[in-house]
Amino acid sequence: MEKKLGWRTWLTLILVGLFGQFAWTIENMYFNVFLYNTISTDPGYIAAMVAWSAGAATVTTLVMGALSDRVGKRKIFICVGYLLWGLSTAAFGYVTPENAARLFPGANGVASAAMLVVILDCVMTFFGSSANDAAFNAYVTDVTESGNRGRAESVLAILPLVSMLIIFGAFDGLTQQGRWREFFNIFGLAVSAVGVLCLFLVKDVPGLKPRKGNYLRELLYGLDPRVWRANPELYVSLGAFCLFSIAFQICYPYLIVYIQNYLHINDYAIVLGVVLILASLASVLSGRWIDKIGKLRFSLPAAGIMFLGLLGMYVVRGRIGVIVAGTVMMSGYMMLSAALSANIRDWTPEDQAGHFQGIRMIFAVLLPMIIGPWIGAAVIRSSDSTYIELGQVKTVPTPGIYLAAAIALLTILVPILVLRRREKRAVRNSEFGVRK
């Protein structure tokens, strides 16, 4: 008999999930703008921040996820993690070149402030990944079962969209007015408050027991070459997701900066809100087709849609054009992400899913967020698109990042075609009773 999720569990999933997404939205979309608008327009700092935070997220998820299994507790990681996650988010509002110069007399204030932002982002990511990526995601698995997990995941899946719409719609004006300290304080303190509330709301599953065994071996399991040879389809699938994510990360970290400073569209919150709503609808409607025609067969047209959207973003200059091209790009991105993610799950050994979560972070987060933004920064620097403000030369992201992303996206054809060929061979062998 299917176990129903009670109101307390639903409240925990929605509240903890939503406020975690508030923090991740700010980290992914606003720290870049904050750094660019208030400290330095050098794209290298943005690339460095994205890369180092990706590394912090990957290592943290590997270590803290396994640690929460080992001690058999999720609540303490969620409560303490959210409390410190919020405080570290609020701290960004106090980073300025003037404060950095006072903290490090004799050093360049701008460079010091930029490095403080990069370091603080890693600290914030450590707390966030401990609380959300590692502990909360494990908690969701603990409190759900196969009969109700689909409903829980469907609710959690829309929280990033809800988060972006709330921030864009109600609070983006603070950032455009330069009121960054208020902006970071509001969400930082809200996330910390949820951490305190979790002391009374979250309950560890009674049957959760501490795990024994070799901790280091569990961390490094997916890096064993013997495991690679035993699961070739899984690692080729991870490779495809990595290449696709690299292409997206070439342009994504600079999205708001590009729209605001190159296209001079100041009401970008409305533009992005429309794009996100339309792309999410397209993604939801396409979900049934992924299972119907096959994940790999669906991946190719989804990649084609994203490719066309990237080319569109390279060409368009007006508000309506950005909405149309952005919707096509994000629709393709969401559909391709869903198809490739589902394919990875299909090839993940059921009895060893936990062992591969850190490996998935390496391919889906670490490598793309290191390689992609640096390619984007190189494209921006090579364009020589600058302007003078208060005697300072400022660098502006250019449409070239979308062309570079489109070219990089073509590389996923190789692993997808390899997987298609292996899939067809497996079907043919099964039809004739041939063993693998």
C-alpha positions as CSV (number, residue, x, y, z in Angstrom):
1,M,0.0,0.0,0.0
2,E,1.3,3.4,-1.0
3,K,2.4,5.6,1.9
4,K,1.1,9.1,1.8
5,L,3.2,12.1,2.5
6,G,1.8,14.1,5.5
7,W,1.4,17.9,5.6
8,R,4.6,18.2,7.7
9,T,6.7,16.4,5.1
10,W,5.2,18.5,2.2
11,L,5.8,21.7,4.1
12,T,9.4,20.7,4.8
13,L,10.0,19.8,1.1
14,I,8.4,23.0,-0.2
15,L,9.9,25.4,2.4
16,V,13.4,24.0,2.5
17,G,13.5,23.4,-1.3
18,L,12.2,26.9,-2.2
19,F,14.5,28.9,0.1
20,G,17.4,26.8,-1.0
21,Q,16.6,27.7,-4.6
22,F,16.4,31.4,-3.6
23,A,20.0,31.1,-2.5
24,W,21.1,29.2,-5.6
25,T,19.4,31.6,-7.9
26,I,21.2,34.5,-6.3
27,E,24.5,32.6,-6.5
28,N,24.0,31.6,-10.1
29,M,22.5,34.7,-11.6
30,Y,23.2,37.7,-9.3
31,F,26.7,37.3,-7.8
32,N,28.0,37.7,-11.4
33,V,26.1,40.9,-11.9
34,F,27.1,42.2,-8.4
35,L,30.8,41.6,-9.2
36,Y,30.5,43.2,-12.6
37,N,28.5,46.2,-11.6
38,T,30.1,47.1,-8.3
39,I,33.7,45.8,-8.4
40,S,35.2,44.8,-11.7
41,T,34.1,44.2,-15.3
42,D,37.0,41.8,-15.9
43,P,35.3,38.6,-17.1
44,G,38.1,36.6,-15.7
45,Y,36.9,37.2,-12.2
46,I,33.4,35.9,-13.1
47,A,35.0,32.8,-14.7
48,A,37.2,32.2,-11.7
49,M,34.2,32.5,-9.3
50,V,32.1,30.1,-11.3
51,A,34.9,27.6,-11.6
52,W,36.0,27.7,-7.9
53,S,32.4,27.5,-6.7
54,A,31.8,24.4,-8.9
55,G,34.9,22.8,-7.4
56,A,33.7,23.6,-3.9
57,A,30.2,22.2,-4.7
58,T,31.6,18.9,-6.1
59,V,34.0,18.2,-3.3
60,T,31.5,19.2,-0.7
61,T,28.7,17.0,-2.1
62,L,31.1,14.0,-2.3
63,V,32.4,14.5,1.3
64,M,29.3,15.7,3.2
65,G,26.9,13.4,1.4
66,A,28.9,10.4,2.4
67,L,29.4,11.8,5.9
68,S,25.6,12.2,6.4
69,D,25.2,8.6,5.4
70,R,28.0,7.6,7.7
71,V,26.5,9.3,10.8
72,G,22.9,8.5,9.9
73,K,21.7,12.0,10.3
74,R,20.3,14.6,7.9
75,K,18.6,17.2,10.2
76,I,21.8,18.6,11.7
77,F,23.4,19.1,8.3
78,I,20.2,20.9,7.0
79,C,19.7,23.1,10.1
80,V,23.3,24.2,10.6
81,G,24.0,24.4,6.9
82,Y,21.0,26.6,6.1
83,L,21.8,28.9,9.0
84,L,25.4,29.5,7.8
85,W,24.4,29.4,4.2
86,G,22.1,32.4,4.8
87,L,24.7,34.4,6.8
88,S,27.4,33.9,4.2
89,T,24.9,35.1,1.5
90,A,24.1,38.2,3.5
91,A,27.9,38.9,3.9
92,F,28.2,39.7,0.1
93,G,26.5,43.0,0.7
94,Y,29.5,44.2,2.8
95,V,32.2,43.5,0.1
96,T,33.3,46.7,-1.6
97,P,36.6,47.9,-2.9
98,E,36.7,50.5,-0.1
99,N,36.1,47.8,2.6
100,A,38.7,45.5,1.0
101,A,41.2,48.4,0.9
102,R,40.7,48.9,4.6
103,L,41.0,45.2,5.3
104,F,44.1,44.8,3.1
105,P,46.0,48.2,3.3
106,G,48.5,48.5,0.5
107,A,46.8,46.1,-1.8
108,N,44.7,47.0,-4.8
109,G,41.2,47.5,-3.5
110,V,39.4,46.3,-6.6
111,A,41.5,43.2,-7.0
112,S,41.1,42.4,-3.3
113,A,37.4,42.9,-3.3
114,A,37.0,40.7,-6.4
115,M,39.1,37.9,-4.7
116,L,37.0,38.3,-1.6
117,V,33.8,37.7,-3.6
118,V,35.4,34.5,-5.2
119,I,36.4,33.2,-1.7
120,L,33.1,34.1,-0.1
121,D,31.3,32.4,-3.0
122,C,33.2,29.2,-2.2
123,V,32.3,29.5,1.5
124,M,28.7,30.1,0.7
125,T,28.7,27.1,-1.7
126,F,30.2,24.8,0.9
127,F,27.4,25.5,3.3
128,G,24.8,25.4,0.5
129,S,26.0,22.1,-0.9
130,S,26.3,20.5,2.5
131,A,22.8,21.5,3.4
132,N,21.0,21.2,0.1
133,D,22.9,19.1,-2.5
134,A,24.0,16.6,0.1
135,A,21.7,16.5,3.1
136,F,18.4,17.8,1.8
137,N,18.5,15.7,-1.4
138,A,19.3,12.6,0.7
139,Y,16.4,13.6,3.1
140,V,14.0,13.6,0.1
141,T,15.0,10.1,-0.8
142,D,14.6,9.0,2.9
143,V,11.0,10.3,3.3
144,T,9.7,9.3,-0.1
145,E,9.2,5.9,-1.8
146,S,8.6,4.7,-5.3
147,G,4.8,5.2,-5.1
148,N,5.0,8.9,-4.1
149,R,8.5,10.0,-5.3
150,G,7.2,11.1,-8.7
151,R,4.8,13.6,-7.1
152,A,7.5,14.9,-4.8
153,E,10.0,15.4,-7.6
154,S,7.5,17.1,-9.8
155,V,6.9,19.7,-7.1
156,L,10.6,20.2,-6.4
157,A,11.3,20.5,-10.1
158,I,9.3,23.7,-10.4
159,L,10.9,25.4,-7.4
160,P,13.9,26.9,-9.3
161,L,11.4,28.5,-11.7
162,V,9.2,29.8,-8.8
163,S,12.4,31.2,-7.2
164,M,13.5,33.0,-10.3
165,L,10.1,34.5,-10.9
166,I,9.8,35.8,-7.4
167,I,13.2,37.3,-7.3
168,F,12.9,38.8,-10.8
169,G,9.4,40.1,-10.2
170,A,9.6,41.5,-6.7
171,F,13.2,42.1,-5.8
172,D,15.3,42.8,-8.9
173,G,14.5,46.5,-8.6
174,L,16.8,46.6,-5.5
175,T,19.7,45.4,-7.6
176,Q,19.0,47.9,-10.4
177,Q,19.0,50.7,-7.8
178,G,22.3,49.5,-6.4
179,R,20.8,48.4,-3.1
180,W,22.8,45.2,-3.0
181,R,23.2,45.1,0.7
182,E,19.5,45.1,1.3
183,F,19.0,42.5,-1.5
184,F,21.5,40.1,0.0
185,N,20.4,40.7,3.6
186,I,16.7,39.9,2.8
187,F,17.4,36.5,1.2
188,G,20.4,35.7,3.5
189,L,18.4,36.2,6.7
190,A,15.4,34.4,5.2
191,V,17.5,31.3,4.4
192,S,19.0,31.4,7.9
193,A,15.5,31.7,9.4
194,V,14.5,28.5,7.6
195,G,17.6,26.8,9.1
196,V,16.3,27.7,12.6
197,L,12.8,26.6,11.7
198,C,14.1,23.2,10.5
199,L,15.1,22.5,14.1
200,F,11.4,22.0,14.8
201,L,10.2,20.9,11.3
202,V,12.7,18.3,10.1
203,K,12.7,14.8,11.5
204,D,15.2,12.2,10.6
205,V,13.7,8.9,9.4
206,P,13.6,6.5,12.3
207,G,15.1,3.7,10.3
208,L,18.1,5.7,9.1
209,K,21.2,3.9,10.5
210,P,24.9,5.0,10.4
211,R,26.8,3.2,7.7
212,K,30.0,1.3,8.2
213,G,32.7,0.4,5.7
214,N,35.7,2.1,4.0
215,Y,34.7,5.8,3.7
216,L,37.5,6.7,1.3
217,R,36.7,3.7,-1.0
218,E,33.1,4.8,-1.2
219,L,34.2,8.4,-2.1
220,L,36.5,7.2,-4.9
221,Y,34.4,4.2,-6.2
222,G,33.3,5.9,-9.4
223,L,36.9,6.9,-10.3
224,D,38.1,3.3,-10.5
225,P,39.0,2.3,-14.1
226,R,37.4,-1.1,-13.6
227,V,34.1,0.6,-12.9
228,W,34.5,2.7,-16.1
229,R,35.1,-0.5,-18.1
230,A,32.1,-2.2,-16.5
231,N,29.7,0.7,-17.2
232,P,30.8,2.2,-20.6
233,E,27.3,3.5,-21.5
234,L,27.0,5.4,-18.2
235,Y,30.3,7.2,-18.6
236,V,29.6,8.0,-22.3
237,S,26.3,9.4,-21.2
238,L,28.0,11.5,-18.5
239,G,30.5,12.7,-21.2
240,A,27.6,13.8,-23.4
241,F,26.0,15.8,-20.5
242,C,29.4,17.3,-19.7
243,L,29.9,18.6,-23.3
244,F,26.3,19.9,-23.4
245,S,26.8,21.7,-20.1
246,I,30.2,23.2,-21.2
247,A,28.4,24.7,-24.2
248,F,25.7,26.3,-22.0
249,Q,28.2,27.6,-19.5
250,I,30.1,29.5,-22.2
251,C,27.2,32.0,-22.3
252,Y,25.0,31.5,-19.2
253,P,27.2,33.2,-16.5
254,Y,27.2,36.4,-18.6
255,L,23.5,36.3,-19.6
256,I,22.2,39.2,-17.5
257,V,25.4,41.2,-17.9
258,Y,25.0,40.8,-21.7
259,I,21.3,41.8,-21.8
260,Q,21.8,44.8,-19.5
261,N,25.1,46.2,-20.8
262,Y,25.4,45.1,-24.5
263,L,21.7,45.1,-25.5
264,H,20.8,47.9,-23.1
265,I,17.6,46.2,-22.0
266,N,17.1,47.4,-18.5
267,D,13.8,45.6,-17.8
268,Y,15.5,42.2,-18.3
269,A,13.6,40.8,-15.4
270,I,10.4,40.9,-17.5
271,V,12.2,39.4,-20.5
272,L,13.7,36.5,-18.5
273,G,10.4,35.9,-16.7
274,V,8.6,35.5,-20.0
275,V,11.4,33.3,-21.4
276,L,11.4,31.0,-18.3
277,I,7.6,30.6,-18.3
278,L,7.4,29.7,-22.0
279,A,10.4,27.4,-21.9
280,S,9.2,25.6,-18.8
281,L,5.8,25.0,-20.5
282,A,7.6,23.6,-23.6
283,S,9.7,21.4,-21.4
284,V,6.7,20.0,-19.4
285,L,4.7,19.3,-22.6
286,S,7.7,17.5,-24.2
287,G,8.1,15.2,-21.2
288,R,5.8,12.5,-22.5
289,W,7.7,12.4,-25.8
290,I,11.0,11.6,-24.2
291,D,9.7,8.2,-23.0
292,K,7.6,7.7,-26.1
293,I,10.3,8.0,-28.8
294,G,13.3,7.3,-26.7
295,K,15.8,9.4,-24.8
296,L,18.6,9.3,-27.3
297,R,16.4,9.8,-30.3
298,F,14.8,12.8,-28.5
299,S,18.2,14.2,-27.7
300,L,19.1,15.1,-31.3
301,P,16.1,17.3,-32.1
302,A,16.3,18.9,-28.6
303,A,20.0,19.7,-29.3
304,G,18.9,21.1,-32.7
305,I,16.4,23.4,-31.0
306,M,18.9,24.7,-28.5
307,F,21.4,25.2,-31.4
308,L,18.9,27.3,-33.2
309,G,18.2,29.3,-30.1
310,L,21.9,30.0,-29.6
311,L,22.2,31.2,-33.2
312,G,19.1,33.4,-32.6
313,M,20.7,35.0,-29.5
314,Y,23.8,35.7,-31.6
315,V,21.7,37.6,-34.2
316,V,18.9,39.4,-32.3
317,R,19.2,42.8,-30.7
318,G,15.7,43.8,-29.6
319,R,13.5,42.9,-26.6
320,I,11.1,40.8,-28.7
321,G,13.9,39.0,-30.5
322,V,15.5,38.1,-27.2
323,I,12.3,36.7,-25.9
324,V,11.8,34.5,-29.0
325,A,15.4,33.4,-29.3
326,G,15.8,33.0,-25.6
327,T,12.7,30.9,-25.4
328,V,13.9,28.6,-28.2
329,M,17.4,28.3,-26.5
330,M,16.0,27.6,-23.0
331,S,13.4,25.2,-24.3
332,G,16.1,23.2,-26.1
333,Y,18.3,23.4,-23.0
334,M,15.6,22.1,-20.7
335,M,14.5,19.3,-23.0
336,L,18.1,18.2,-23.7
337,S,18.9,18.3,-20.1
338,A,15.9,16.2,-19.2
339,A,16.6,13.6,-21.9
340,L,20.3,13.2,-21.0
341,S,19.6,13.1,-17.3
342,A,17.1,10.4,-17.7
343,N,19.5,8.4,-19.9
344,I,22.1,8.7,-17.2
345,R,19.7,7.3,-14.6
346,D,18.9,4.4,-16.9
347,W,22.5,3.4,-17.0
348,T,23.2,4.0,-13.3
349,P,23.4,0.6,-11.4
350,E,20.3,0.6,-9.1
351,D,22.2,-0.8,-6.1
352,Q,25.0,1.8,-6.4
353,A,23.2,5.0,-7.1
354,G,24.7,6.8,-4.1
355,H,28.3,6.0,-5.2
356,F,27.8,7.8,-8.5
357,Q,26.3,11.1,-7.3
358,G,29.7,12.7,-6.7
359,I,30.9,11.4,-10.2
360,R,27.8,13.0,-11.7
361,M,28.7,16.3,-10.1
362,I,32.2,16.1,-11.7
363,F,30.7,15.8,-15.2
364,A,27.6,17.9,-14.7
365,V,29.0,20.8,-12.6
366,L,32.7,20.8,-12.0
367,L,34.1,20.4,-15.5
368,P,31.5,22.5,-17.3
369,M,31.7,25.4,-14.8
370,I,35.5,25.4,-15.1
371,I,35.8,25.1,-18.8
372,G,32.7,26.9,-20.1
373,P,33.1,30.3,-18.4
374,W,36.8,30.5,-19.3
375,I,35.9,30.0,-23.0
376,G,33.3,32.7,-22.7
377,A,35.8,35.0,-21.0
378,A,38.3,34.4,-23.8
379,V,35.7,35.2,-26.4
380,I,34.7,38.4,-24.6
381,R,38.3,39.6,-24.2
382,S,39.1,39.0,-27.9
383,S,36.1,41.2,-29.0
384,D,37.6,44.5,-27.7
385,S,34.0,45.6,-26.8
386,T,34.6,48.2,-24.1
387,Y,33.3,51.6,-22.9
388,I,34.6,54.3,-20.6
389,E,32.9,55.1,-17.4
390,L,34.4,57.5,-14.8
391,G,37.8,57.1,-16.5
392,Q,37.7,53.3,-16.3
393,V,37.7,51.0,-19.3
394,K,35.0,48.4,-18.8
395,T,34.6,45.1,-20.8
396,V,31.2,44.1,-22.2
397,P,30.1,40.6,-23.1
398,T,29.4,40.3,-26.9
399,P,27.1,38.1,-29.1
400,G,30.2,36.0,-29.8
401,I,29.6,33.9,-26.7
402,Y,26.4,32.5,-28.2
403,L,28.2,31.6,-31.4
404,A,30.9,29.9,-29.4
405,A,28.3,28.0,-27.4
406,A,26.6,26.9,-30.5
407,I,29.8,25.5,-32.0
408,A,30.7,23.8,-28.7
409,L,27.2,22.2,-28.6
410,L,27.9,20.3,-31.9
411,T,30.5,18.2,-30.0
412,I,27.7,16.2,-28.3
413,L,26.9,14.5,-31.6
414,V,29.8,12.1,-31.1
415,P,28.8,10.6,-27.7
416,I,25.1,10.6,-28.7
417,L,25.7,8.7,-31.9
418,V,28.0,6.3,-30.1
419,L,25.2,5.6,-27.6
420,R,22.6,5.2,-30.4
421,R,24.8,2.7,-32.1
422,R,25.3,0.7,-28.9
423,E,21.6,0.9,-28.2
424,K,20.7,-0.4,-31.6
425,R,23.2,-3.2,-31.3
426,A,21.7,-4.2,-27.9
427,V,18.2,-4.3,-29.4
428,R,19.4,-6.4,-32.3
429,N,21.2,-8.8,-30.0
430,S,18.2,-9.2,-27.8
431,E,15.9,-9.9,-30.8
432,F,18.2,-12.8,-31.9
433,G,18.9,-14.0,-28.5
434,V,22.5,-13.0,-28.5
435,R,24.1,-12.3,-25.2
436,K,26.1,-9.1,-24.6
